[in-house]
Amino acid sequence: MKGVYLSFYFCRFVMEKNNKKKTSEGKKILILLILLFLLFPVLCYSFYYVGYKKATTNLDKSSLRQKDLIIADNLSDAGDLPINGTNSEVSEEQIDIPGYSKLTVDENESIIPLMNLDTNSVYFVYTIFEGDKKLLETEAIPPNKQLNVDFYELLEGKKGIHKLLFVIDTFDVESKRQCNGASQDVSITVE
């Protein structure tokens, strides 16, 4: 606010100096400076918000697909989980992800269930993309539940083969912390 007061006194000084001859010019300068000081925070916030939204909504799909995966060699076969001492506990939990690959829908049979299997102890959140366009993001689906999605409607009845990316994020049922997830390339043919 001190900047506004200083600019006000500066403008008042300019107006008094030019007194009668340039009173209208001084008023114009005063109005311009006041507008600048009022609009500057709005412009800064707008640029920040637009930049932030763009950065958080543009998903880099290349990070979801592994192109040059280097496979480790000279490994031993997987055995029992390590237990150090008699009082150690090891969690053998795993997350079961349903497989979606090639599916077909039409106007009469259009429902595809997005499911979370009963063997899981995590919530599933499905996000479905077609190219760069996000088609759907579900709410958290508890274990042993499914969300029936009308893919004919979701794909707007556009006939042909649709190449989709299903991203499945998982969250622990108790702590709500994010766990491992998966992504799958899915081909859906609309007839």
MODELLER restraints for C-alpha pairs under 7 A, 6 or more apart:
rsr = mdl.restraints
at = mdl.atoms
rsr.add(forms.Gaussian(group=physical.xy_distance, feature=features.Distance(at['CA:4:A'], at['CA:37:A']), mean=6.74, stdev=0.5))
rsr.add(forms.Gaussian(group=physical.xy_distance, feature=features.Distance(at['CA:11:A'], at['CA:26:A']), mean=6.85, stdev=0.5))
rsr.add(forms.Gaussian(group=physical.xy_distance, feature=features.Distance(at['CA:11:A'], at['CA:30:A']), mean=5.34, stdev=0.5))
rsr.add(forms.Gaussian(group=physical.xy_distance, feature=features.Distance(at['CA:14:A'], at['CA:26:A']), mean=6.35, stdev=0.5))
rsr.add(forms.Gaussian(group=physical.xy_distance, feature=features.Distance(at['CA:15:A'], at['CA:23:A']), mean=5.94, stdev=0.5))
rsr.add(forms.Gaussian(group=physical.xy_distance, feature=features.Distance(at['CA:15:A'], at['CA:26:A']), mean=4.82, stdev=0.5))
rsr.add(forms.Gaussian(group=physical.xy_distance, feature=features.Distance(at['CA:64:A'], at['CA:183:A']), mean=6.90, stdev=0.5))
rsr.add(forms.Gaussian(group=physical.xy_distance, feature=features.Distance(at['CA:83:A'], at['CA:90:A']), mean=6.98, stdev=0.5))
rsr.add(forms.Gaussian(group=physical.xy_distance, feature=features.Distance(at['CA:95:A'], at['CA:120:A']), mean=5.57, stdev=0.5))
rsr.add(forms.Gaussian(group=physical.xy_distance, feature=features.Distance(at['CA:96:A'], at['CA:117:A']), mean=6.80, stdev=0.5))
rsr.add(forms.Gaussian(group=physical.xy_distance, feature=features.Distance(at['CA:96:A'], at['CA:119:A']), mean=6.92, stdev=0.5))
rsr.add(forms.Gaussian(group=physical.xy_distance, feature=features.Distance(at['CA:96:A'], at['CA:120:A']), mean=6.30, stdev=0.5))
rsr.add(forms.Gaussian(group=physical.xy_distance, feature=features.Distance(at['CA:100:A'], at['CA:186:A']), mean=6.04, stdev=0.5))
rsr.add(forms.Gaussian(group=physical.xy_distance, feature=features.Distance(at['CA:101:A'], at['CA:185:A']), mean=6.79, stdev=0.5))
rsr.add(forms.Gaussian(group=physical.xy_distance, feature=features.Distance(at['CA:101:A'], at['CA:186:A']), mean=4.68, stdev=0.5))
rsr.add(forms.Gaussian(group=physical.xy_distance, feature=features.Distance(at['CA:101:A'], at['CA:187:A']), mean=6.05, stdev=0.5))
rsr.add(forms.Gaussian(group=physical.xy_distance, feature=features.Distance(at['CA:102:A'], at['CA:186:A']), mean=6.00, stdev=0.5))
rsr.add(forms.Gaussian(group=physical.xy_distance, feature=features.Distance(at['CA:102:A'], at['CA:187:A']), mean=4.77, stdev=0.5))
rsr.add(forms.Gaussian(group=physical.xy_distance, feature=features.Distance(at['CA:102:A'], at['CA:188:A']), mean=5.86, stdev=0.5))
rsr.add(forms.Gaussian(group=physical.xy_distance, feature=features.Distance(at['CA:103:A'], at['CA:187:A']), mean=6.26, stdev=0.5))
rsr.add(forms.Gaussian(group=physical.xy_distance, feature=features.Distance(at['CA:103:A'], at['CA:188:A']), mean=4.76, stdev=0.5))
rsr.add(forms.Gaussian(group=physical.xy_distance, feature=features.Distance(at['CA:103:A'], at['CA:189:A']), mean=6.30, stdev=0.5))
rsr.add(forms.Gaussian(group=physical.xy_distance, feature=features.Distance(at['CA:104:A'], at['CA:188:A']), mean=5.45, stdev=0.5))
rsr.add(forms.Gaussian(group=physical.xy_distance, feature=features.Distance(at['CA:104:A'], at['CA:189:A']), mean=4.64, stdev=0.5))
rsr.add(forms.Gaussian(group=physical.xy_distance, feature=features.Distance(at['CA:104:A'], at['CA:190:A']), mean=6.00, stdev=0.5))
rsr.add(forms.Gaussian(group=physical.xy_distance, feature=features.Distance(at['CA:105:A'], at['CA:152:A']), mean=6.24, stdev=0.5))
rsr.add(forms.Gaussian(group=physical.xy_distance, feature=features.Distance(at['CA:105:A'], at['CA:189:A']), mean=6.26, stdev=0.5))
rsr.add(forms.Gaussian(group=physical.xy_distance, feature=features.Distance(at['CA:105:A'], at['CA:190:A']), mean=5.12, stdev=0.5))
rsr.add(forms.Gaussian(group=physical.xy_distance, feature=features.Distance(at['CA:105:A'], at['CA:191:A']), mean=6.33, stdev=0.5))
rsr.add(forms.Gaussian(group=physical.xy_distance, feature=features.Distance(at['CA:106:A'], at['CA:152:A']), mean=6.15, stdev=0.5))
rsr.add(forms.Gaussian(group=physical.xy_distance, feature=features.Distance(at['CA:106:A'], at['CA:190:A']), mean=5.60, stdev=0.5))
rsr.add(forms.Gaussian(group=physical.xy_distance, feature=features.Distance(at['CA:106:A'], at['CA:191:A']), mean=4.97, stdev=0.5))
rsr.add(forms.Gaussian(group=physical.xy_distance, feature=features.Distance(at['CA:107:A'], at['CA:152:A']), mean=6.27, stdev=0.5))
rsr.add(forms.Gaussian(group=physical.xy_distance, feature=features.Distance(at['CA:110:A'], at['CA:150:A']), mean=5.21, stdev=0.5))
rsr.add(forms.Gaussian(group=physical.xy_distance, feature=features.Distance(at['CA:110:A'], at['CA:151:A']), mean=5.59, stdev=0.5))
rsr.add(forms.Gaussian(group=physical.xy_distance, feature=features.Distance(at['CA:110:A'], at['CA:152:A']), mean=5.15, stdev=0.5))
rsr.add(forms.Gaussian(group=physical.xy_distance, feature=features.Distance(at['CA:111:A'], at['CA:148:A']), mean=5.93, stdev=0.5))
rsr.add(forms.Gaussian(group=physical.xy_distance, feature=features.Distance(at['CA:111:A'], at['CA:149:A']), mean=5.32, stdev=0.5))
rsr.add(forms.Gaussian(group=physical.xy_distance, feature=features.Distance(at['CA:111:A'], at['CA:150:A']), mean=4.49, stdev=0.5))
rsr.add(forms.Gaussian(group=physical.xy_distance, feature=features.Distance(at['CA:111:A'], at['CA:151:A']), mean=6.10, stdev=0.5))
rsr.add(forms.Gaussian(group=physical.xy_distance, feature=features.Distance(at['CA:112:A'], at['CA:148:A']), mean=5.79, stdev=0.5))
rsr.add(forms.Gaussian(group=physical.xy_distance, feature=features.Distance(at['CA:112:A'], at['CA:149:A']), mean=5.45, stdev=0.5))
rsr.add(forms.Gaussian(group=physical.xy_distance, feature=features.Distance(at['CA:112:A'], at['CA:150:A']), mean=6.55, stdev=0.5))
rsr.add(forms.Gaussian(group=physical.xy_distance, feature=features.Distance(at['CA:112:A'], at['CA:151:A']), mean=6.67, stdev=0.5))
rsr.add(forms.Gaussian(group=physical.xy_distance, feature=features.Distance(at['CA:113:A'], at['CA:146:A']), mean=5.92, stdev=0.5))
rsr.add(forms.Gaussian(group=physical.xy_distance, feature=features.Distance(at['CA:113:A'], at['CA:147:A']), mean=5.52, stdev=0.5))
rsr.add(forms.Gaussian(group=physical.xy_distance, feature=features.Distance(at['CA:113:A'], at['CA:148:A']), mean=4.32, stdev=0.5))
rsr.add(forms.Gaussian(group=physical.xy_distance, feature=features.Distance(at['CA:113:A'], at['CA:149:A']), mean=6.04, stdev=0.5))
rsr.add(forms.Gaussian(group=physical.xy_distance, feature=features.Distance(at['CA:114:A'], at['CA:146:A']), mean=5.40, stdev=0.5))
rsr.add(forms.Gaussian(group=physical.xy_distance, feature=features.Distance(at['CA:114:A'], at['CA:147:A']), mean=5.10, stdev=0.5))
rsr.add(forms.Gaussian(group=physical.xy_distance, feature=features.Distance(at['CA:114:A'], at['CA:148:A']), mean=6.21, stdev=0.5))
rsr.add(forms.Gaussian(group=physical.xy_distance, feature=features.Distance(at['CA:115:A'], at['CA:145:A']), mean=6.03, stdev=0.5))
rsr.add(forms.Gaussian(group=physical.xy_distance, feature=features.Distance(at['CA:115:A'], at['CA:146:A']), mean=3.99, stdev=0.5))
rsr.add(forms.Gaussian(group=physical.xy_distance, feature=features.Distance(at['CA:115:A'], at['CA:147:A']), mean=6.28, stdev=0.5))
rsr.add(forms.Gaussian(group=physical.xy_distance, feature=features.Distance(at['CA:116:A'], at['CA:124:A']), mean=6.26, stdev=0.5))
rsr.add(forms.Gaussian(group=physical.xy_distance, feature=features.Distance(at['CA:116:A'], at['CA:141:A']), mean=6.52, stdev=0.5))
rsr.add(forms.Gaussian(group=physical.xy_distance, feature=features.Distance(at['CA:116:A'], at['CA:142:A']), mean=6.56, stdev=0.5))
rsr.add(forms.Gaussian(group=physical.xy_distance, feature=features.Distance(at['CA:116:A'], at['CA:143:A']), mean=5.05, stdev=0.5))
rsr.add(forms.Gaussian(group=physical.xy_distance, feature=features.Distance(at['CA:116:A'], at['CA:144:A']), mean=5.58, stdev=0.5))
rsr.add(forms.Gaussian(group=physical.xy_distance, feature=features.Distance(at['CA:116:A'], at['CA:145:A']), mean=5.65, stdev=0.5))
rsr.add(forms.Gaussian(group=physical.xy_distance, feature=features.Distance(at['CA:116:A'], at['CA:146:A']), mean=6.01, stdev=0.5))
rsr.add(forms.Gaussian(group=physical.xy_distance, feature=features.Distance(at['CA:117:A'], at['CA:143:A']), mean=5.62, stdev=0.5))
rsr.add(forms.Gaussian(group=physical.xy_distance, feature=features.Distance(at['CA:117:A'], at['CA:144:A']), mean=4.87, stdev=0.5))
rsr.add(forms.Gaussian(group=physical.xy_distance, feature=features.Distance(at['CA:118:A'], at['CA:143:A']), mean=5.08, stdev=0.5))
rsr.add(forms.Gaussian(group=physical.xy_distance, feature=features.Distance(at['CA:118:A'], at['CA:144:A']), mean=3.90, stdev=0.5))
rsr.add(forms.Gaussian(group=physical.xy_distance, feature=features.Distance(at['CA:120:A'], at['CA:143:A']), mean=5.68, stdev=0.5))
rsr.add(forms.Gaussian(group=physical.xy_distance, feature=features.Distance(at['CA:121:A'], at['CA:143:A']), mean=6.37, stdev=0.5))
rsr.add(forms.Gaussian(group=physical.xy_distance, feature=features.Distance(at['CA:121:A'], at['CA:172:A']), mean=6.52, stdev=0.5))
rsr.add(forms.Gaussian(group=physical.xy_distance, feature=features.Distance(at['CA:121:A'], at['CA:173:A']), mean=5.98, stdev=0.5))
rsr.add(forms.Gaussian(group=physical.xy_distance, feature=features.Distance(at['CA:122:A'], at['CA:142:A']), mean=6.88, stdev=0.5))
rsr.add(forms.Gaussian(group=physical.xy_distance, feature=features.Distance(at['CA:122:A'], at['CA:143:A']), mean=6.48, stdev=0.5))
rsr.add(forms.Gaussian(group=physical.xy_distance, feature=features.Distance(at['CA:122:A'], at['CA:170:A']), mean=5.92, stdev=0.5))
rsr.add(forms.Gaussian(group=physical.xy_distance, feature=features.Distance(at['CA:122:A'], at['CA:171:A']), mean=5.17, stdev=0.5))
rsr.add(forms.Gaussian(group=physical.xy_distance, feature=features.Distance(at['CA:122:A'], at['CA:172:A']), mean=4.41, stdev=0.5))
rsr.add(forms.Gaussian(group=physical.xy_distance, feature=features.Distance(at['CA:122:A'], at['CA:173:A']), mean=4.91, stdev=0.5))
rsr.add(forms.Gaussian(group=physical.xy_distance, feature=features.Distance(at['CA:123:A'], at['CA:140:A']), mean=5.54, stdev=0.5))
rsr.add(forms.Gaussian(group=physical.xy_distance, feature=features.Distance(at['CA:123:A'], at['CA:141:A']), mean=5.26, stdev=0.5))
rsr.add(forms.Gaussian(group=physical.xy_distance, feature=features.Distance(at['CA:123:A'], at['CA:142:A']), mean=4.74, stdev=0.5))
rsr.add(forms.Gaussian(group=physical.xy_distance, feature=features.Distance(at['CA:123:A'], at['CA:143:A']), mean=6.27, stdev=0.5))
rsr.add(forms.Gaussian(group=physical.xy_distance, feature=features.Distance(at['CA:123:A'], at['CA:170:A']), mean=5.43, stdev=0.5))
rsr.add(forms.Gaussian(group=physical.xy_distance, feature=features.Distance(at['CA:123:A'], at['CA:171:A']), mean=5.02, stdev=0.5))
rsr.add(forms.Gaussian(group=physical.xy_distance, feature=features.Distance(at['CA:123:A'], at['CA:172:A']), mean=6.30, stdev=0.5))
rsr.add(forms.Gaussian(group=physical.xy_distance, feature=features.Distance(at['CA:123:A'], at['CA:173:A']), mean=6.03, stdev=0.5))
rsr.add(forms.Gaussian(group=physical.xy_distance, feature=features.Distance(at['CA:124:A'], at['CA:140:A']), mean=5.42, stdev=0.5))
rsr.add(forms.Gaussian(group=physical.xy_distance, feature=features.Distance(at['CA:124:A'], at['CA:141:A']), mean=5.04, stdev=0.5))
rsr.add(forms.Gaussian(group=physical.xy_distance, feature=features.Distance(at['CA:124:A'], at['CA:142:A']), mean=6.73, stdev=0.5))
rsr.add(forms.Gaussian(group=physical.xy_distance, feature=features.Distance(at['CA:124:A'], at['CA:168:A']), mean=6.31, stdev=0.5))
rsr.add(forms.Gaussian(group=physical.xy_distance, feature=features.Distance(at['CA:124:A'], at['CA:169:A']), mean=5.77, stdev=0.5))
rsr.add(forms.Gaussian(group=physical.xy_distance, feature=features.Distance(at['CA:124:A'], at['CA:170:A']), mean=4.74, stdev=0.5))
rsr.add(forms.Gaussian(group=physical.xy_distance, feature=features.Distance(at['CA:124:A'], at['CA:171:A']), mean=6.66, stdev=0.5))
rsr.add(forms.Gaussian(group=physical.xy_distance, feature=features.Distance(at['CA:125:A'], at['CA:138:A']), mean=5.58, stdev=0.5))
rsr.add(forms.Gaussian(group=physical.xy_distance, feature=features.Distance(at['CA:125:A'], at['CA:139:A']), mean=5.91, stdev=0.5))
rsr.add(forms.Gaussian(group=physical.xy_distance, feature=features.Distance(at['CA:125:A'], at['CA:140:A']), mean=4.91, stdev=0.5))
rsr.add(forms.Gaussian(group=physical.xy_distance, feature=features.Distance(at['CA:125:A'], at['CA:141:A']), mean=6.36, stdev=0.5))
rsr.add(forms.Gaussian(group=physical.xy_distance, feature=features.Distance(at['CA:125:A'], at['CA:168:A']), mean=5.65, stdev=0.5))
rsr.add(forms.Gaussian(group=physical.xy_distance, feature=features.Distance(at['CA:125:A'], at['CA:169:A']), mean=5.12, stdev=0.5))
rsr.add(forms.Gaussian(group=physical.xy_distance, feature=features.Distance(at['CA:125:A'], at['CA:170:A']), mean=6.32, stdev=0.5))
rsr.add(forms.Gaussian(group=physical.xy_distance, feature=features.Distance(at['CA:126:A'], at['CA:137:A']), mean=5.67, stdev=0.5))
rsr.add(forms.Gaussian(group=physical.xy_distance, feature=features.Distance(at['CA:126:A'], at['CA:138:A']), mean=5.38, stdev=0.5))
rsr.add(forms.Gaussian(group=physical.xy_distance, feature=features.Distance(at['CA:126:A'], at['CA:166:A']), mean=6.66, stdev=0.5))
rsr.add(forms.Gaussian(group=physical.xy_distance, feature=features.Distance(at['CA:126:A'], at['CA:167:A']), mean=5.74, stdev=0.5))
rsr.add(forms.Gaussian(group=physical.xy_distance, feature=features.Distance(at['CA:126:A'], at['CA:168:A']), mean=4.67, stdev=0.5))
rsr.add(forms.Gaussian(group=physical.xy_distance, feature=features.Distance(at['CA:126:A'], at['CA:169:A']), mean=6.49, stdev=0.5))
rsr.add(forms.Gaussian(group=physical.xy_distance, feature=features.Distance(at['CA:127:A'], at['CA:136:A']), mean=5.59, stdev=0.5))
rsr.add(forms.Gaussian(group=physical.xy_distance, feature=features.Distance(at['CA:127:A'], at['CA:137:A']), mean=4.27, stdev=0.5))
rsr.add(forms.Gaussian(group=physical.xy_distance, feature=features.Distance(at['CA:127:A'], at['CA:138:A']), mean=6.53, stdev=0.5))
rsr.add(forms.Gaussian(group=physical.xy_distance, feature=features.Distance(at['CA:127:A'], at['CA:166:A']), mean=5.95, stdev=0.5))
rsr.add(forms.Gaussian(group=physical.xy_distance, feature=features.Distance(at['CA:127:A'], at['CA:167:A']), mean=5.09, stdev=0.5))
rsr.add(forms.Gaussian(group=physical.xy_distance, feature=features.Distance(at['CA:127:A'], at['CA:168:A']), mean=6.46, stdev=0.5))
rsr.add(forms.Gaussian(group=physical.xy_distance, feature=features.Distance(at['CA:128:A'], at['CA:134:A']), mean=5.97, stdev=0.5))
rsr.add(forms.Gaussian(group=physical.xy_distance, feature=features.Distance(at['CA:128:A'], at['CA:135:A']), mean=5.56, stdev=0.5))
rsr.add(forms.Gaussian(group=physical.xy_distance, feature=features.Distance(at['CA:128:A'], at['CA:136:A']), mean=5.19, stdev=0.5))
rsr.add(forms.Gaussian(group=physical.xy_distance, feature=features.Distance(at['CA:128:A'], at['CA:137:A']), mean=6.45, stdev=0.5))
rsr.add(forms.Gaussian(group=physical.xy_distance, feature=features.Distance(at['CA:128:A'], at['CA:164:A']), mean=6.77, stdev=0.5))
rsr.add(forms.Gaussian(group=physical.xy_distance, feature=features.Distance(at['CA:128:A'], at['CA:165:A']), mean=5.66, stdev=0.5))
rsr.add(forms.Gaussian(group=physical.xy_distance, feature=features.Distance(at['CA:128:A'], at['CA:166:A']), mean=4.70, stdev=0.5))
rsr.add(forms.Gaussian(group=physical.xy_distance, feature=features.Distance(at['CA:128:A'], at['CA:167:A']), mean=6.23, stdev=0.5))
rsr.add(forms.Gaussian(group=physical.xy_distance, feature=features.Distance(at['CA:129:A'], at['CA:135:A']), mean=5.46, stdev=0.5))
rsr.add(forms.Gaussian(group=physical.xy_distance, feature=features.Distance(at['CA:129:A'], at['CA:164:A']), mean=5.55, stdev=0.5))
rsr.add(forms.Gaussian(group=physical.xy_distance, feature=features.Distance(at['CA:129:A'], at['CA:165:A']), mean=5.08, stdev=0.5))
rsr.add(forms.Gaussian(group=physical.xy_distance, feature=features.Distance(at['CA:129:A'], at['CA:166:A']), mean=6.65, stdev=0.5))
rsr.add(forms.Gaussian(group=physical.xy_distance, feature=features.Distance(at['CA:130:A'], at['CA:163:A']), mean=6.27, stdev=0.5))
rsr.add(forms.Gaussian(group=physical.xy_distance, feature=features.Distance(at['CA:130:A'], at['CA:164:A']), mean=4.68, stdev=0.5))
rsr.add(forms.Gaussian(group=physical.xy_distance, feature=features.Distance(at['CA:130:A'], at['CA:165:A']), mean=6.43, stdev=0.5))
rsr.add(forms.Gaussian(group=physical.xy_distance, feature=features.Distance(at['CA:152:A'], at['CA:190:A']), mean=6.78, stdev=0.5))
rsr.add(forms.Gaussian(group=physical.xy_distance, feature=features.Distance(at['CA:157:A'], at['CA:190:A']), mean=6.87, stdev=0.5))
rsr.add(forms.Gaussian(group=physical.xy_distance, feature=features.Distance(at['CA:158:A'], at['CA:190:A']), mean=6.67, stdev=0.5))
rsr.add(forms.Gaussian(group=physical.xy_distance, feature=features.Distance(at['CA:159:A'], at['CA:190:A']), mean=4.76, stdev=0.5))
rsr.add(forms.Gaussian(group=physical.xy_distance, feature=features.Distance(at['CA:159:A'], at['CA:191:A']), mean=5.47, stdev=0.5))
rsr.add(forms.Gaussian(group=physical.xy_distance, feature=features.Distance(at['CA:160:A'], at['CA:189:A']), mean=5.52, stdev=0.5))
rsr.add(forms.Gaussian(group=physical.xy_distance, feature=features.Distance(at['CA:160:A'], at['CA:190:A']), mean=5.27, stdev=0.5))
rsr.add(forms.Gaussian(group=physical.xy_distance, feature=features.Distance(at['CA:160:A'], at['CA:191:A']), mean=6.65, stdev=0.5))
rsr.add(forms.Gaussian(group=physical.xy_distance, feature=features.Distance(at['CA:161:A'], at['CA:187:A']), mean=6.58, stdev=0.5))
rsr.add(forms.Gaussian(group=physical.xy_distance, feature=features.Distance(at['CA:161:A'], at['CA:188:A']), mean=5.73, stdev=0.5))
rsr.add(forms.Gaussian(group=physical.xy_distance, feature=features.Distance(at['CA:161:A'], at['CA:189:A']), mean=4.29, stdev=0.5))
rsr.add(forms.Gaussian(group=physical.xy_distance, feature=features.Distance(at['CA:161:A'], at['CA:190:A']), mean=6.35, stdev=0.5))
rsr.add(forms.Gaussian(group=physical.xy_distance, feature=features.Distance(at['CA:162:A'], at['CA:187:A']), mean=5.68, stdev=0.5))
rsr.add(forms.Gaussian(group=physical.xy_distance, feature=features.Distance(at['CA:162:A'], at['CA:188:A']), mean=5.14, stdev=0.5))
rsr.add(forms.Gaussian(group=physical.xy_distance, feature=features.Distance(at['CA:162:A'], at['CA:189:A']), mean=6.06, stdev=0.5))
rsr.add(forms.Gaussian(group=physical.xy_distance, feature=features.Distance(at['CA:163:A'], at['CA:186:A']), mean=6.02, stdev=0.5))
rsr.add(forms.Gaussian(group=physical.xy_distance, feature=features.Distance(at['CA:163:A'], at['CA:187:A']), mean=4.79, stdev=0.5))
rsr.add(forms.Gaussian(group=physical.xy_distance, feature=features.Distance(at['CA:163:A'], at['CA:188:A']), mean=6.61, stdev=0.5))
rsr.add(forms.Gaussian(group=physical.xy_distance, feature=features.Distance(at['CA:164:A'], at['CA:185:A']), mean=5.92, stdev=0.5))
rsr.add(forms.Gaussian(group=physical.xy_distance, feature=features.Distance(at['CA:164:A'], at['CA:186:A']), mean=5.06, stdev=0.5))
rsr.add(forms.Gaussian(group=physical.xy_distance, feature=features.Distance(at['CA:164:A'], at['CA:187:A']), mean=6.07, stdev=0.5))
rsr.add(forms.Gaussian(group=physical.xy_distance, feature=features.Distance(at['CA:165:A'], at['CA:183:A']), mean=6.79, stdev=0.5))
rsr.add(forms.Gaussian(group=physical.xy_distance, feature=features.Distance(at['CA:165:A'], at['CA:184:A']), mean=5.71, stdev=0.5))
rsr.add(forms.Gaussian(group=physical.xy_distance, feature=features.Distance(at['CA:165:A'], at['CA:185:A']), mean=4.75, stdev=0.5))
rsr.add(forms.Gaussian(group=physical.xy_distance, feature=features.Distance(at['CA:165:A'], at['CA:186:A']), mean=5.91, stdev=0.5))
rsr.add(forms.Gaussian(group=physical.xy_distance, feature=features.Distance(at['CA:166:A'], at['CA:183:A']), mean=5.47, stdev=0.5))
rsr.add(forms.Gaussian(group=physical.xy_distance, feature=features.Distance(at['CA:166:A'], at['CA:184:A']), mean=5.16, stdev=0.5))
rsr.add(forms.Gaussian(group=physical.xy_distance, feature=features.Distance(at['CA:166:A'], at['CA:185:A']), mean=6.44, stdev=0.5))
rsr.add(forms.Gaussian(group=physical.xy_distance, feature=features.Distance(at['CA:166:A'], at['CA:186:A']), mean=6.86, stdev=0.5))
rsr.add(forms.Gaussian(group=physical.xy_distance, feature=features.Distance(at['CA:167:A'], at['CA:182:A']), mean=5.95, stdev=0.5))
rsr.add(forms.Gaussian(group=physical.xy_distance, feature=features.Distance(at['CA:167:A'], at['CA:183:A']), mean=4.30, stdev=0.5))
rsr.add(forms.Gaussian(group=physical.xy_distance, feature=features.Distance(at['CA:167:A'], at['CA:184:A']), mean=6.57, stdev=0.5))
rsr.add(forms.Gaussian(group=physical.xy_distance, feature=features.Distance(at['CA:168:A'], at['CA:181:A']), mean=5.43, stdev=0.5))
rsr.add(forms.Gaussian(group=physical.xy_distance, feature=features.Distance(at['CA:168:A'], at['CA:182:A']), mean=5.16, stdev=0.5))
rsr.add(forms.Gaussian(group=physical.xy_distance, feature=features.Distance(at['CA:168:A'], at['CA:183:A']), mean=5.99, stdev=0.5))
rsr.add(forms.Gaussian(group=physical.xy_distance, feature=features.Distance(at['CA:169:A'], at['CA:181:A']), mean=4.61, stdev=0.5))
rsr.add(forms.Gaussian(group=physical.xy_distance, feature=features.Distance(at['CA:169:A'], at['CA:182:A']), mean=6.74, stdev=0.5))
rsr.add(forms.Gaussian(group=physical.xy_distance, feature=features.Distance(at['CA:170:A'], at['CA:178:A']), mean=5.74, stdev=0.5))
rsr.add(forms.Gaussian(group=physical.xy_distance, feature=features.Distance(at['CA:170:A'], at['CA:179:A']), mean=5.25, stdev=0.5))
rsr.add(forms.Gaussian(group=physical.xy_distance, feature=features.Distance(at['CA:170:A'], at['CA:180:A']), mean=6.07, stdev=0.5))
rsr.add(forms.Gaussian(group=physical.xy_distance, feature=features.Distance(at['CA:170:A'], at['CA:181:A']), mean=5.46, stdev=0.5))
rsr.add(forms.Gaussian(group=physical.xy_distance, feature=features.Distance(at['CA:171:A'], at['CA:177:A']), mean=5.23, stdev=0.5))
rsr.add(forms.Gaussian(group=physical.xy_distance, feature=features.Distance(at['CA:171:A'], at['CA:178:A']), mean=4.23, stdev=0.5))
rsr.add(forms.Gaussian(group=physical.xy_distance, feature=features.Distance(at['CA:171:A'], at['CA:179:A']), mean=5.35, stdev=0.5))
rsr.add(forms.Gaussian(group=physical.xy_distance, feature=features.Distance(at['CA:172:A'], at['CA:178:A']), mean=6.37, stdev=0.5))
rsr.add(forms.Gaussian(group=physical.xy_distance, feature=features.Distance(at['CA:172:A'], at['CA:179:A']), mean=6.54, stdev=0.5))
